[in-house]
Amino acid sequence: MASARPARNATPLREKAYADFTDRLLSREIKPGQFITQRELVDISGLPLGAIRELIPRLEAEGLIVTVPQRGMQVANVNLDLIRNAFQFRLFMEREATALFTQRADTQLIDALRREHDLIIERAARGQKDNLVADAQAVDQRLHETIIDHLGNDIISKAYRVNWLKVKLIRQNETRLYDELVIPVMEDHNAILHAMARRDAEGAADAMSRHINNARQRALDI
């Protein structure tokens, strides 16, 4: 009898290991700055050592872990260098992507993004706090990823998502402030979207730059 073949759409163990690591990093089960061994990753994830060994080079290449001589592997730490580098990456990528999106995106897509933001602002203004922060964060991420993915460049999209993960680590330090930030962040986004609706590429790029610089300054202040 022929042996059963794995399903074609089965997720490779190395991808499961990566998803597990990043999920645990964002949930703080694995902490920024923590030293960790391959064996501990096996114990935490329940995945085989081979999958963990395949995972390590990817995490090193993405800057999510570093090897420290005599001490082992250290999870990326949230420090001034990470904040400056992550937000500089965003500024360089998103300013140009925003200008191109403004010129090329369908009017219906821009209008749909504007409606999402207006709904969040209306809910916040009415004091409807149930799931508000989670929904606002989803709308926030969707705007930025939509702009980046509209470039149609897989290399940029993948690099952007790695950097976004680092930004999420930084934002964990802002959690206590996020209720207060819902409306200001959505209004930052609306300034971008209104310029897009006017097909003002330079104005939209400038508004995106201000938005990213505002976020960077909050992170530096924390």
LUMMIKE-855963 format. One record per residue (C-alpha): x, y, z; residue number from 1. Coordinates in nm, 2 decimals, decimal comma, padded with zeros to 4 digits. Layout:
<atoms>
[atom [X; Y; Z]; NUM];
...
</atoms>
This chain:
<atoms>
[atom [00,00; 00,00; 00,00]; 1];
[atom [00,14; 00,34; -00,09]; 2];
[atom [00,22; 00,57; 00,20]; 3];
[atom [-00,01; 00,86; 00,26]; 4];
[atom [00,12; 01,19; 00,12]; 5];
[atom [00,10; 01,51; 00,32]; 6];
[atom [-00,17; 01,75; 00,20]; 7];
[atom [-00,04; 02,00; -00,05]; 8];
[atom [-00,17; 02,29; 00,14]; 9];
[atom [-00,03; 02,16; 00,48]; 10];
[atom [00,17; 02,44; 00,65]; 11];
[atom [00,54; 02,34; 00,67]; 12];
[atom [00,67; 02,30; 01,02]; 13];
[atom [00,92; 02,58; 00,98]; 14];
[atom [00,63; 02,82; 00,90]; 15];
[atom [00,43; 02,69; 01,20]; 16];
[atom [00,74; 02,74; 01,42]; 17];
[atom [00,77; 03,10; 01,29]; 18];
[atom [00,41; 03,18; 01,35]; 19];
[atom [00,43; 03,03; 01,70]; 20];
[atom [00,74; 03,23; 01,79]; 21];
[atom [00,59; 03,56; 01,67]; 22];
[atom [00,25; 03,49; 01,84]; 23];
[atom [00,43; 03,42; 02,17]; 24];
[atom [00,65; 03,72; 02,13]; 25];
[atom [00,35; 03,95; 02,08]; 26];
[atom [00,17; 03,79; 02,37]; 27];
[atom [00,48; 03,83; 02,59]; 28];
[atom [00,52; 03,46; 02,66]; 29];
[atom [00,86; 03,52; 02,50]; 30];
[atom [00,98; 03,86; 02,61]; 31];
[atom [01,19; 04,12; 02,43]; 32];
[atom [01,55; 04,10; 02,56]; 33];
[atom [01,51; 03,75; 02,69]; 34];
[atom [01,78; 03,49; 02,65]; 35];
[atom [01,65; 03,16; 02,51]; 36];
[atom [01,78; 02,83; 02,40]; 37];
[atom [01,67; 02,60; 02,11]; 38];
[atom [01,56; 02,34; 02,37]; 39];
[atom [01,34; 02,60; 02,55]; 40];
[atom [01,18; 02,69; 02,21]; 41];
[atom [01,10; 02,32; 02,16]; 42];
[atom [00,94; 02,30; 02,50]; 43];
[atom [00,74; 02,62; 02,45]; 44];
[atom [00,62; 02,54; 02,10]; 45];
[atom [00,59; 02,17; 02,12]; 46];
[atom [00,75; 02,15; 01,78]; 47];
[atom [01,05; 01,92; 01,69]; 48];
[atom [01,40; 02,04; 01,73]; 49];
[atom [01,45; 02,02; 01,35]; 50];
[atom [01,18; 02,28; 01,29]; 51];
[atom [01,34; 02,51; 01,55]; 52];
[atom [01,68; 02,48; 01,40]; 53];
[atom [01,54; 02,58; 01,06]; 54];
[atom [01,37; 02,87; 01,23]; 55];
[atom [01,68; 03,03; 01,39]; 56];
[atom [01,85; 03,16; 01,07]; 57];
[atom [01,53; 03,33; 00,96]; 58];
[atom [01,48; 03,50; 01,30]; 59];
[atom [01,84; 03,61; 01,29]; 60];
[atom [01,81; 03,75; 00,94]; 61];
[atom [01,50; 03,94; 01,04]; 62];
[atom [01,66; 04,08; 01,35]; 63];
[atom [01,42; 03,91; 01,58]; 64];
[atom [01,69; 03,73; 01,77]; 65];
[atom [02,07; 03,79; 01,79]; 66];
[atom [02,34; 03,55; 01,90]; 67];
[atom [02,54; 03,68; 02,19]; 68];
[atom [02,89; 03,52; 02,23]; 69];
[atom [02,91; 03,31; 02,55]; 70];
[atom [02,55; 03,37; 02,63]; 71];
[atom [02,34; 03,22; 02,35]; 72];
[atom [02,04; 03,36; 02,17]; 73];
[atom [01,87; 03,69; 02,28]; 74];
[atom [01,53; 03,80; 02,16]; 75];
[atom [01,53; 04,15; 02,01]; 76];
[atom [01,51; 04,42; 02,27]; 77];
[atom [01,29; 04,73; 02,26]; 78];
[atom [01,55; 05,01; 02,28]; 79];
[atom [01,62; 05,34; 02,12]; 80];
[atom [01,80; 05,18; 01,82]; 81];
[atom [01,50; 04,96; 01,75]; 82];
[atom [01,26; 05,25; 01,77]; 83];
[atom [01,46; 05,48; 01,55]; 84];
[atom [01,54; 05,21; 01,29]; 85];
[atom [01,18; 05,07; 01,27]; 86];
[atom [01,02; 05,41; 01,23]; 87];
[atom [01,29; 05,53; 00,98]; 88];
[atom [01,22; 05,21; 00,77]; 89];
[atom [00,85; 05,30; 00,78]; 90];
[atom [00,91; 05,66; 00,68]; 91];
[atom [01,12; 05,57; 00,38]; 92];
[atom [00,88; 05,29; 00,26]; 93];
[atom [00,55; 05,45; 00,33]; 94];
[atom [00,60; 05,80; 00,21]; 95];
[atom [00,67; 05,69; -00,15]; 96];
[atom [00,41; 05,41; -00,13]; 97];
[atom [00,15; 05,67; -00,02]; 98];
[atom [00,23; 05,90; -00,31]; 99];
[atom [00,20; 05,61; -00,56]; 100];
[atom [-00,12; 05,48; -00,40]; 101];
[atom [-00,28; 05,83; -00,42]; 102];
[atom [-00,21; 05,84; -00,79]; 103];
[atom [-00,31; 05,48; -00,88]; 104];
[atom [-00,57; 05,34; -00,63]; 105];
[atom [-00,94; 05,31; -00,72]; 106];
[atom [-01,16; 05,58; -00,58]; 107];
[atom [-01,39; 05,31; -00,43]; 108];
[atom [-01,10; 05,17; -00,23]; 109];
[atom [-01,00; 05,51; -00,09]; 110];
[atom [-01,37; 05,58; 00,00]; 111];
[atom [-01,40; 05,24; 00,17]; 112];
[atom [-01,09; 05,31; 00,38]; 113];
[atom [-01,23; 05,65; 00,48]; 114];
[atom [-01,56; 05,50; 00,59]; 115];
[atom [-01,38; 05,25; 00,81]; 116];
[atom [-01,20; 05,54; 00,99]; 117];
[atom [-01,52; 05,75; 01,02]; 118];
[atom [-01,70; 05,47; 01,19]; 119];
[atom [-01,42; 05,43; 01,44]; 120];
[atom [-01,42; 05,80; 01,52]; 121];
[atom [-01,80; 05,80; 01,56]; 122];
[atom [-01,79; 05,50; 01,80]; 123];
[atom [-01,52; 05,67; 02,00]; 124];
[atom [-01,71; 06,00; 02,01]; 125];
[atom [-02,02; 05,82; 02,14]; 126];
[atom [-01,81; 05,64; 02,41]; 127];
[atom [-01,87; 05,29; 02,27]; 128];
[atom [-01,56; 05,12; 02,40]; 129];
[atom [-01,65; 04,76; 02,34]; 130];
[atom [-01,37; 04,62; 02,12]; 131];
[atom [-01,30; 04,98; 02,01]; 132];
[atom [-00,92; 04,96; 02,05]; 133];
[atom [-00,89; 04,62; 01,88]; 134];
[atom [-01,11; 04,74; 01,59]; 135];
[atom [-00,91; 05,06; 01,56]; 136];
[atom [-00,58; 04,88; 01,56]; 137];
[atom [-00,72; 04,65; 01,28]; 138];
[atom [-00,83; 04,95; 01,08]; 139];
[atom [-00,49; 05,11; 01,14]; 140];
[atom [-00,30; 04,81; 01,02]; 141];
[atom [-00,53; 04,75; 00,72]; 142];
[atom [-00,46; 05,11; 00,59]; 143];
[atom [-00,09; 05,07; 00,61]; 144];
[atom [-00,08; 04,72; 00,46]; 145];
[atom [-00,32; 04,82; 00,18]; 146];
[atom [-00,09; 05,11; 00,08]; 147];
[atom [00,22; 04,89; 00,08]; 148];
[atom [00,06; 04,59; -00,09]; 149];
[atom [-00,08; 04,81; -00,36]; 150];
[atom [00,28; 04,84; -00,49]; 151];
[atom [00,25; 04,48; -00,60]; 152];
[atom [00,61; 04,41; -00,48]; 153];
[atom [00,63; 04,09; -00,27]; 154];
[atom [00,98; 04,17; -00,14]; 155];
[atom [00,87; 04,51; 00,00]; 156];
[atom [00,55; 04,36; 00,15]; 157];
[atom [00,74; 04,08; 00,33]; 158];
[atom [01,00; 04,32; 00,46]; 159];
[atom [00,73; 04,56; 00,57]; 160];
[atom [00,55; 04,29; 00,77]; 161];
[atom [00,87; 04,20; 00,96]; 162];
[atom [00,92; 04,56; 01,05]; 163];
[atom [00,55; 04,59; 01,15]; 164];
[atom [00,61; 04,31; 01,39]; 165];
[atom [00,89; 04,52; 01,55]; 166];
[atom [00,66; 04,82; 01,56]; 167];
[atom [00,40; 04,60; 01,75]; 168];
[atom [00,66; 04,52; 02,01]; 169];
[atom [00,73; 04,89; 02,05]; 170];
[atom [00,36; 04,96; 02,08]; 171];
[atom [00,31; 04,72; 02,36]; 172];
[atom [00,48; 04,99; 02,57]; 173];
[atom [00,20; 05,23; 02,47]; 174];
[atom [-00,09; 05,00; 02,57]; 175];
[atom [-00,19; 05,21; 02,87]; 176];
[atom [-00,23; 05,52; 02,64]; 177];
[atom [-00,41; 05,36; 02,35]; 178];
[atom [-00,76; 05,45; 02,46]; 179];
[atom [-00,66; 05,81; 02,43]; 180];
[atom [-00,50; 05,77; 02,09]; 181];
[atom [-00,79; 05,62; 01,90]; 182];
[atom [-00,93; 05,95; 01,78]; 183];
[atom [-00,59; 06,12; 01,72]; 184];
[atom [-00,46; 05,83; 01,52]; 185];
[atom [-00,78; 05,80; 01,31]; 186];
[atom [-00,76; 06,17; 01,25]; 187];
[atom [-00,40; 06,14; 01,14]; 188];
[atom [-00,52; 05,87; 00,89]; 189];
[atom [-00,81; 06,08; 00,77]; 190];
[atom [-00,57; 06,37; 00,68]; 191];
[atom [-00,39; 06,11; 00,46]; 192];
[atom [-00,71; 05,98; 00,31]; 193];
[atom [-00,86; 06,32; 00,24]; 194];
[atom [-00,55; 06,41; 00,05]; 195];
[atom [-00,57; 06,08; -00,14]; 196];
[atom [-00,94; 06,16; -00,23]; 197];
[atom [-00,82; 06,49; -00,38]; 198];
[atom [-00,54; 06,30; -00,56]; 199];
[atom [-00,29; 06,52; -00,39]; 200];
[atom [00,01; 06,28; -00,38]; 201];
[atom [00,25; 06,52; -00,22]; 202];
[atom [-00,01; 06,62; 00,05]; 203];
[atom [-00,09; 06,26; 00,13]; 204];
[atom [00,29; 06,17; 00,15]; 205];
[atom [00,34; 06,47; 00,38]; 206];
[atom [00,05; 06,37; 00,60]; 207];
[atom [00,18; 06,01; 00,62]; 208];
[atom [00,52; 06,15; 00,72]; 209];
[atom [00,36; 06,35; 01,00]; 210];
[atom [00,17; 06,05; 01,12]; 211];
[atom [00,48; 05,83; 01,14]; 212];
[atom [00,68; 06,10; 01,31]; 213];
[atom [00,40; 06,14; 01,57]; 214];
[atom [00,40; 05,76; 01,64]; 215];
[atom [00,78; 05,76; 01,66]; 216];
[atom [00,78; 06,05; 01,91]; 217];
[atom [00,52; 05,88; 02,13]; 218];
[atom [00,74; 05,57; 02,13]; 219];
[atom [01,05; 05,77; 02,22]; 220];
[atom [00,86; 05,95; 02,50]; 221];
[atom [00,75; 05,62; 02,65]; 222];
</atoms>
